[in-house]
Amino acid sequence: MSGDRPWIRGDLQIRASVLEELEAEALARYPSEACGFVLGPASEPSLLDEAVIEVNEADKYHALDPETFPRTSRTYFKLNEMRAARRFREGEESGRPVKVIFHSHCDAGAYFSEEDAYTFASEGQLMWPCAFIVVSVMDGKVADRKLWVHIPGTNDFRESTLTVI
């Protein structure tokens, strides 16, 4: 999978304006988690140059079925899976693929949680062909941000280099 989608291996470059947009969204949604996608040209695999903000549907799912979805947007994010699949497909077709799914953590570090790993890897396989950015917001201020990539053949993720340009 990484041969035609090298961004899943990490070592990405993000435009400062795009990172500012992600951080602003994380602050605007606090104390709920923000989420969305980061795109870039297929012709420049390491470049991230566009943010697409999505709605965190965690509270909607929690209200409908709190037993199946016990967590709220304070500690969990849920993307609309049909919209996400469409976004990935349209990105591939347009030459501007989704390279990253981003989300924020509220009053917690920019780590890739067990829940995140469970959501995005299964039986050693990456569920979506992308990397992941986690933005940490502590006490209403951006504290950190990190890029995470899947370790092939496992359900684990490792931190990778995210360079701001």
ChimeraX commands (.cxc) that place a marker at each C-alpha (Angstrom):
marker #1 position 0.00,0.00,0.00 radius 0.5
marker #1 position 2.76,2.49,0.82 radius 0.5
marker #1 position 4.33,2.15,-2.64 radius 0.5
marker #1 position 1.61,4.23,-4.28 radius 0.5
marker #1 position 0.83,6.21,-1.11 radius 0.5
marker #1 position 4.23,7.07,0.36 radius 0.5
marker #1 position 2.74,9.57,2.83 radius 0.5
marker #1 position 1.57,6.70,5.01 radius 0.5
marker #1 position 5.25,6.20,5.96 radius 0.5
marker #1 position 5.41,9.74,7.42 radius 0.5
marker #1 position 8.19,12.32,7.23 radius 0.5
marker #1 position 5.73,14.92,5.97 radius 0.5
marker #1 position 5.88,18.66,5.44 radius 0.5
marker #1 position 2.90,20.83,6.36 radius 0.5
marker #1 position 2.39,24.43,5.32 radius 0.5
marker #1 position 2.33,26.71,8.37 radius 0.5
marker #1 position -1.06,28.10,7.32 radius 0.5
marker #1 position -2.56,24.59,7.28 radius 0.5
marker #1 position -1.17,23.74,10.71 radius 0.5
marker #1 position -2.54,27.06,12.00 radius 0.5
marker #1 position -5.97,26.08,10.62 radius 0.5
marker #1 position -5.84,22.69,12.38 radius 0.5
marker #1 position -4.80,24.30,15.65 radius 0.5
marker #1 position -7.47,27.00,15.35 radius 0.5
marker #1 position -10.11,24.31,14.81 radius 0.5
marker #1 position -8.83,22.36,17.81 radius 0.5
marker #1 position -9.11,25.51,19.95 radius 0.5
marker #1 position -12.55,26.40,18.56 radius 0.5
marker #1 position -13.96,22.95,19.38 radius 0.5
marker #1 position -12.33,22.65,22.83 radius 0.5
marker #1 position -13.39,21.04,25.16 radius 0.5
marker #1 position -14.59,18.70,22.39 radius 0.5
marker #1 position -12.24,16.96,19.99 radius 0.5
marker #1 position -11.88,18.44,16.51 radius 0.5
marker #1 position -11.32,16.30,13.43 radius 0.5
marker #1 position -10.81,16.41,9.70 radius 0.5
marker #1 position -8.49,15.62,6.83 radius 0.5
marker #1 position -5.30,17.07,5.40 radius 0.5
marker #1 position -4.70,16.83,1.66 radius 0.5
marker #1 position -1.86,17.49,-0.71 radius 0.5
marker #1 position -0.83,16.93,-4.30 radius 0.5
marker #1 position -0.13,13.31,-5.29 radius 0.5
marker #1 position 2.80,14.67,-7.33 radius 0.5
marker #1 position 4.46,15.90,-4.09 radius 0.5
marker #1 position 3.92,12.97,-1.70 radius 0.5
marker #1 position 5.34,14.63,1.42 radius 0.5
marker #1 position 3.48,17.96,1.06 radius 0.5
marker #1 position 0.38,18.76,3.13 radius 0.5
marker #1 position -1.24,21.95,1.82 radius 0.5
marker #1 position -4.99,21.85,2.54 radius 0.5
marker #1 position -7.15,21.21,5.60 radius 0.5
marker #1 position -10.73,19.94,5.36 radius 0.5
marker #1 position -12.59,20.33,8.64 radius 0.5
marker #1 position -15.18,17.68,9.49 radius 0.5
marker #1 position -17.89,17.43,12.14 radius 0.5
marker #1 position -17.11,15.22,15.13 radius 0.5
marker #1 position -20.18,12.97,15.28 radius 0.5
marker #1 position -19.31,11.39,18.65 radius 0.5
marker #1 position -22.05,13.22,20.56 radius 0.5
marker #1 position -24.69,12.29,17.99 radius 0.5
marker #1 position -23.79,8.60,18.21 radius 0.5
marker #1 position -23.55,8.76,22.01 radius 0.5
marker #1 position -27.05,10.28,22.23 radius 0.5
marker #1 position -28.51,7.61,19.94 radius 0.5
marker #1 position -26.81,4.61,21.58 radius 0.5
marker #1 position -24.82,5.38,24.76 radius 0.5
marker #1 position -24.17,1.71,25.42 radius 0.5
marker #1 position -22.43,1.10,22.08 radius 0.5
marker #1 position -20.90,4.61,22.02 radius 0.5
marker #1 position -20.14,5.42,25.69 radius 0.5
marker #1 position -17.71,8.24,24.95 radius 0.5
marker #1 position -18.60,11.82,24.04 radius 0.5
marker #1 position -16.71,14.34,21.93 radius 0.5
marker #1 position -14.76,15.34,25.04 radius 0.5
marker #1 position -12.65,12.17,24.77 radius 0.5
marker #1 position -13.48,10.69,21.36 radius 0.5
marker #1 position -13.96,11.64,17.74 radius 0.5
marker #1 position -16.06,9.94,15.12 radius 0.5
marker #1 position -15.96,10.81,11.45 radius 0.5
marker #1 position -18.91,10.15,9.17 radius 0.5
marker #1 position -17.62,7.00,7.47 radius 0.5
marker #1 position -19.54,7.48,4.22 radius 0.5
marker #1 position -18.32,11.06,3.89 radius 0.5
marker #1 position -14.77,9.93,4.72 radius 0.5
marker #1 position -14.85,7.17,2.09 radius 0.5
marker #1 position -16.14,9.66,-0.48 radius 0.5
marker #1 position -13.42,12.18,0.48 radius 0.5
marker #1 position -10.69,9.52,0.07 radius 0.5
marker #1 position -12.11,8.40,-3.30 radius 0.5
marker #1 position -12.49,11.95,-4.63 radius 0.5
marker #1 position -8.99,12.82,-3.45 radius 0.5
marker #1 position -7.48,9.86,-5.30 radius 0.5
marker #1 position -9.43,10.72,-8.46 radius 0.5
marker #1 position -8.50,14.42,-8.38 radius 0.5
marker #1 position -4.78,13.92,-7.70 radius 0.5
marker #1 position -5.19,15.58,-4.26 radius 0.5
marker #1 position -5.41,12.60,-1.91 radius 0.5
marker #1 position -6.22,12.61,1.76 radius 0.5
marker #1 position -2.81,12.11,3.31 radius 0.5
marker #1 position -3.70,12.66,6.97 radius 0.5
marker #1 position -6.64,12.30,9.32 radius 0.5
marker #1 position -6.29,14.82,12.11 radius 0.5
marker #1 position -7.95,15.09,15.48 radius 0.5
marker #1 position -7.34,16.84,18.77 radius 0.5
marker #1 position -6.99,15.63,22.34 radius 0.5
marker #1 position -8.48,17.76,25.11 radius 0.5
marker #1 position -6.35,18.16,28.23 radius 0.5
marker #1 position -4.25,15.20,27.13 radius 0.5
marker #1 position -1.00,14.78,25.19 radius 0.5
marker #1 position -0.57,14.46,21.43 radius 0.5
marker #1 position -0.13,10.68,21.72 radius 0.5
marker #1 position -1.84,8.06,19.57 radius 0.5
marker #1 position -4.22,6.43,22.02 radius 0.5
marker #1 position -5.23,2.77,22.26 radius 0.5
marker #1 position -8.67,3.83,21.00 radius 0.5
marker #1 position -7.05,5.59,18.01 radius 0.5
marker #1 position -4.98,2.49,17.21 radius 0.5
marker #1 position -8.04,0.23,17.57 radius 0.5
marker #1 position -10.01,2.49,15.22 radius 0.5
marker #1 position -7.34,2.75,12.50 radius 0.5
marker #1 position -5.59,-0.66,12.47 radius 0.5
marker #1 position -6.97,-4.18,12.50 radius 0.5
marker #1 position -5.15,-7.49,12.24 radius 0.5
marker #1 position -1.95,-5.68,11.26 radius 0.5
marker #1 position -3.60,-3.70,8.48 radius 0.5
marker #1 position -4.04,0.08,8.19 radius 0.5
marker #1 position -7.75,0.85,7.81 radius 0.5
marker #1 position -7.39,4.15,5.89 radius 0.5
marker #1 position -4.40,4.87,3.58 radius 0.5
marker #1 position -3.05,7.86,5.47 radius 0.5
marker #1 position -0.99,9.15,8.38 radius 0.5
marker #1 position -2.44,10.87,11.46 radius 0.5
marker #1 position -1.90,14.21,13.22 radius 0.5
marker #1 position -2.93,14.64,16.84 radius 0.5
marker #1 position -3.12,18.20,18.24 radius 0.5
marker #1 position -3.01,18.47,22.02 radius 0.5
marker #1 position -5.02,21.27,23.66 radius 0.5
marker #1 position -4.33,21.81,27.36 radius 0.5
marker #1 position -6.34,24.34,29.35 radius 0.5
marker #1 position -7.60,25.94,26.15 radius 0.5
marker #1 position -4.14,26.35,24.55 radius 0.5
marker #1 position -2.34,24.28,21.92 radius 0.5
marker #1 position 0.34,22.36,23.79 radius 0.5
marker #1 position 1.74,20.05,21.11 radius 0.5
marker #1 position 1.13,18.32,17.82 radius 0.5
marker #1 position 2.55,15.07,16.49 radius 0.5
marker #1 position 2.42,12.97,13.33 radius 0.5
marker #1 position 1.72,9.25,13.73 radius 0.5
marker #1 position 2.13,6.44,11.19 radius 0.5
marker #1 position 1.14,2.78,11.18 radius 0.5
marker #1 position 3.78,0.09,11.73 radius 0.5
marker #1 position 3.01,-2.44,8.97 radius 0.5
marker #1 position 2.04,-5.91,10.14 radius 0.5
marker #1 position 1.03,-4.67,13.60 radius 0.5
marker #1 position -1.81,-2.69,15.17 radius 0.5
marker #1 position 0.73,-0.16,16.48 radius 0.5
marker #1 position 1.72,3.34,15.43 radius 0.5
marker #1 position 4.93,5.31,15.79 radius 0.5
marker #1 position 5.70,9.01,15.85 radius 0.5
marker #1 position 7.15,10.45,12.64 radius 0.5
marker #1 position 8.65,13.74,11.55 radius 0.5
marker #1 position 6.28,16.61,10.71 radius 0.5
marker #1 position 8.13,19.62,9.36 radius 0.5
marker #1 position 6.38,23.00,9.24 radius 0.5
marker #1 position 7.19,24.96,6.07 radius 0.5
marker link #1:1,2 radius 0.2
marker link #1:2,3 radius 0.2
marker link #1:3,4 radius 0.2
marker link #1:4,5 radius 0.2
marker link #1:5,6 radius 0.2
marker link #1:6,7 radius 0.2
marker link #1:7,8 radius 0.2
marker link #1:8,9 radius 0.2
marker link #1:9,10 radius 0.2
marker link #1:10,11 radius 0.2
marker link #1:11,12 radius 0.2
marker link #1:12,13 radius 0.2
marker link #1:13,14 radius 0.2
marker link #1:14,15 radius 0.2
marker link #1:15,16 radius 0.2
marker link #1:16,17 radius 0.2
marker link #1:17,18 radius 0.2
marker link #1:18,19 radius 0.2
marker link #1:19,20 radius 0.2
marker link #1:20,21 radius 0.2
marker link #1:21,22 radius 0.2
marker link #1:22,23 radius 0.2
marker link #1:23,24 radius 0.2
marker link #1:24,25 radius 0.2
marker link #1:25,26 radius 0.2
marker link #1:26,27 radius 0.2
marker link #1:27,28 radius 0.2
marker link #1:28,29 radius 0.2
marker link #1:29,30 radius 0.2
marker link #1:30,31 radius 0.2
marker link #1:31,32 radius 0.2
marker link #1:32,33 radius 0.2
marker link #1:33,34 radius 0.2
marker link #1:34,35 radius 0.2
marker link #1:35,36 radius 0.2
marker link #1:36,37 radius 0.2
marker link #1:37,38 radius 0.2
marker link #1:38,39 radius 0.2
marker link #1:39,40 radius 0.2
marker link #1:40,41 radius 0.2
marker link #1:41,42 radius 0.2
marker link #1:42,43 radius 0.2
marker link #1:43,44 radius 0.2
marker link #1:44,45 radius 0.2
marker link #1:45,46 radius 0.2
marker link #1:46,47 radius 0.2
marker link #1:47,48 radius 0.2
marker link #1:48,49 radius 0.2
marker link #1:49,50 radius 0.2
marker link #1:50,51 radius 0.2
marker link #1:51,52 radius 0.2
marker link #1:52,53 radius 0.2
marker link #1:53,54 radius 0.2
marker link #1:54,55 radius 0.2
marker link #1:55,56 radius 0.2
marker link #1:56,57 radius 0.2
marker link #1:57,58 radius 0.2
marker link #1:58,59 radius 0.2
marker link #1:59,60 radius 0.2
marker link #1:60,61 radius 0.2
marker link #1:61,62 radius 0.2
marker link #1:62,63 radius 0.2
marker link #1:63,64 radius 0.2
marker link #1:64,65 radius 0.2
marker link #1:65,66 radius 0.2
marker link #1:66,67 radius 0.2
marker link #1:67,68 radius 0.2
marker link #1:68,69 radius 0.2
marker link #1:69,70 radius 0.2
marker link #1:70,71 radius 0.2
marker link #1:71,72 radius 0.2
marker link #1:72,73 radius 0.2
marker link #1:73,74 radius 0.2
marker link #1:74,75 radius 0.2
marker link #1:75,76 radius 0.2
marker link #1:76,77 radius 0.2
marker link #1:77,78 radius 0.2
marker link #1:78,79 radius 0.2
marker link #1:79,80 radius 0.2
marker link #1:80,81 radius 0.2
marker link #1:81,82 radius 0.2
marker link #1:82,83 radius 0.2
marker link #1:83,84 radius 0.2
marker link #1:84,85 radius 0.2
marker link #1:85,86 radius 0.2
marker link #1:86,87 radius 0.2
marker link #1:87,88 radius 0.2
marker link #1:88,89 radius 0.2
marker link #1:89,90 radius 0.2
marker link #1:90,91 radius 0.2
marker link #1:91,92 radius 0.2
marker link #1:92,93 radius 0.2
marker link #1:93,94 radius 0.2
marker link #1:94,95 radius 0.2
marker link #1:95,96 radius 0.2
marker link #1:96,97 radius 0.2
marker link #1:97,98 radius 0.2
marker link #1:98,99 radius 0.2
marker link #1:99,100 radius 0.2
marker link #1:100,101 radius 0.2
marker link #1:101,102 radius 0.2
marker link #1:102,103 radius 0.2
marker link #1:103,104 radius 0.2
marker link #1:104,105 radius 0.2
marker link #1:105,106 radius 0.2
marker link #1:106,107 radius 0.2
marker link #1:107,108 radius 0.2
marker link #1:108,109 radius 0.2
marker link #1:109,110 radius 0.2
marker link #1:110,111 radius 0.2
marker link #1:111,112 radius 0.2
marker link #1:112,113 radius 0.2
marker link #1:113,114 radius 0.2
marker link #1:114,115 radius 0.2
marker link #1:115,116 radius 0.2
marker link #1:116,117 radius 0.2
marker link #1:117,118 radius 0.2
marker link #1:118,119 radius 0.2
marker link #1:119,120 radius 0.2
marker link #1:120,121 radius 0.2
marker link #1:121,122 radius 0.2
marker link #1:122,123 radius 0.2
marker link #1:123,124 radius 0.2
marker link #1:124,125 radius 0.2
marker link #1:125,126 radius 0.2
marker link #1:126,127 radius 0.2
marker link #1:127,128 radius 0.2
marker link #1:128,129 radius 0.2
marker link #1:129,130 radius 0.2
marker link #1:130,131 radius 0.2
marker link #1:131,132 radius 0.2
marker link #1:132,133 radius 0.2
marker link #1:133,134 radius 0.2
marker link #1:134,135 radius 0.2
marker link #1:135,136 radius 0.2
marker link #1:136,137 radius 0.2
marker link #1:137,138 radius 0.2
marker link #1:138,139 radius 0.2
marker link #1:139,140 radius 0.2
marker link #1:140,141 radius 0.2
marker link #1:141,142 radius 0.2
marker link #1:142,143 radius 0.2
marker link #1:143,144 radius 0.2
marker link #1:144,145 radius 0.2
marker link #1:145,146 radius 0.2
marker link #1:146,147 radius 0.2
marker link #1:147,148 radius 0.2
marker link #1:148,149 radius 0.2
marker link #1:149,150 radius 0.2
marker link #1:150,151 radius 0.2
marker link #1:151,152 radius 0.2
marker link #1:152,153 radius 0.2
marker link #1:153,154 radius 0.2
marker link #1:154,155 radius 0.2
marker link #1:155,156 radius 0.2
marker link #1:156,157 radius 0.2
marker link #1:157,158 radius 0.2
marker link #1:158,159 radius 0.2
marker link #1:159,160 radius 0.2
marker link #1:160,161 radius 0.2
marker link #1:161,162 radius 0.2
marker link #1:162,163 radius 0.2
marker link #1:163,164 radius 0.2
marker link #1:164,165 radius 0.2
view
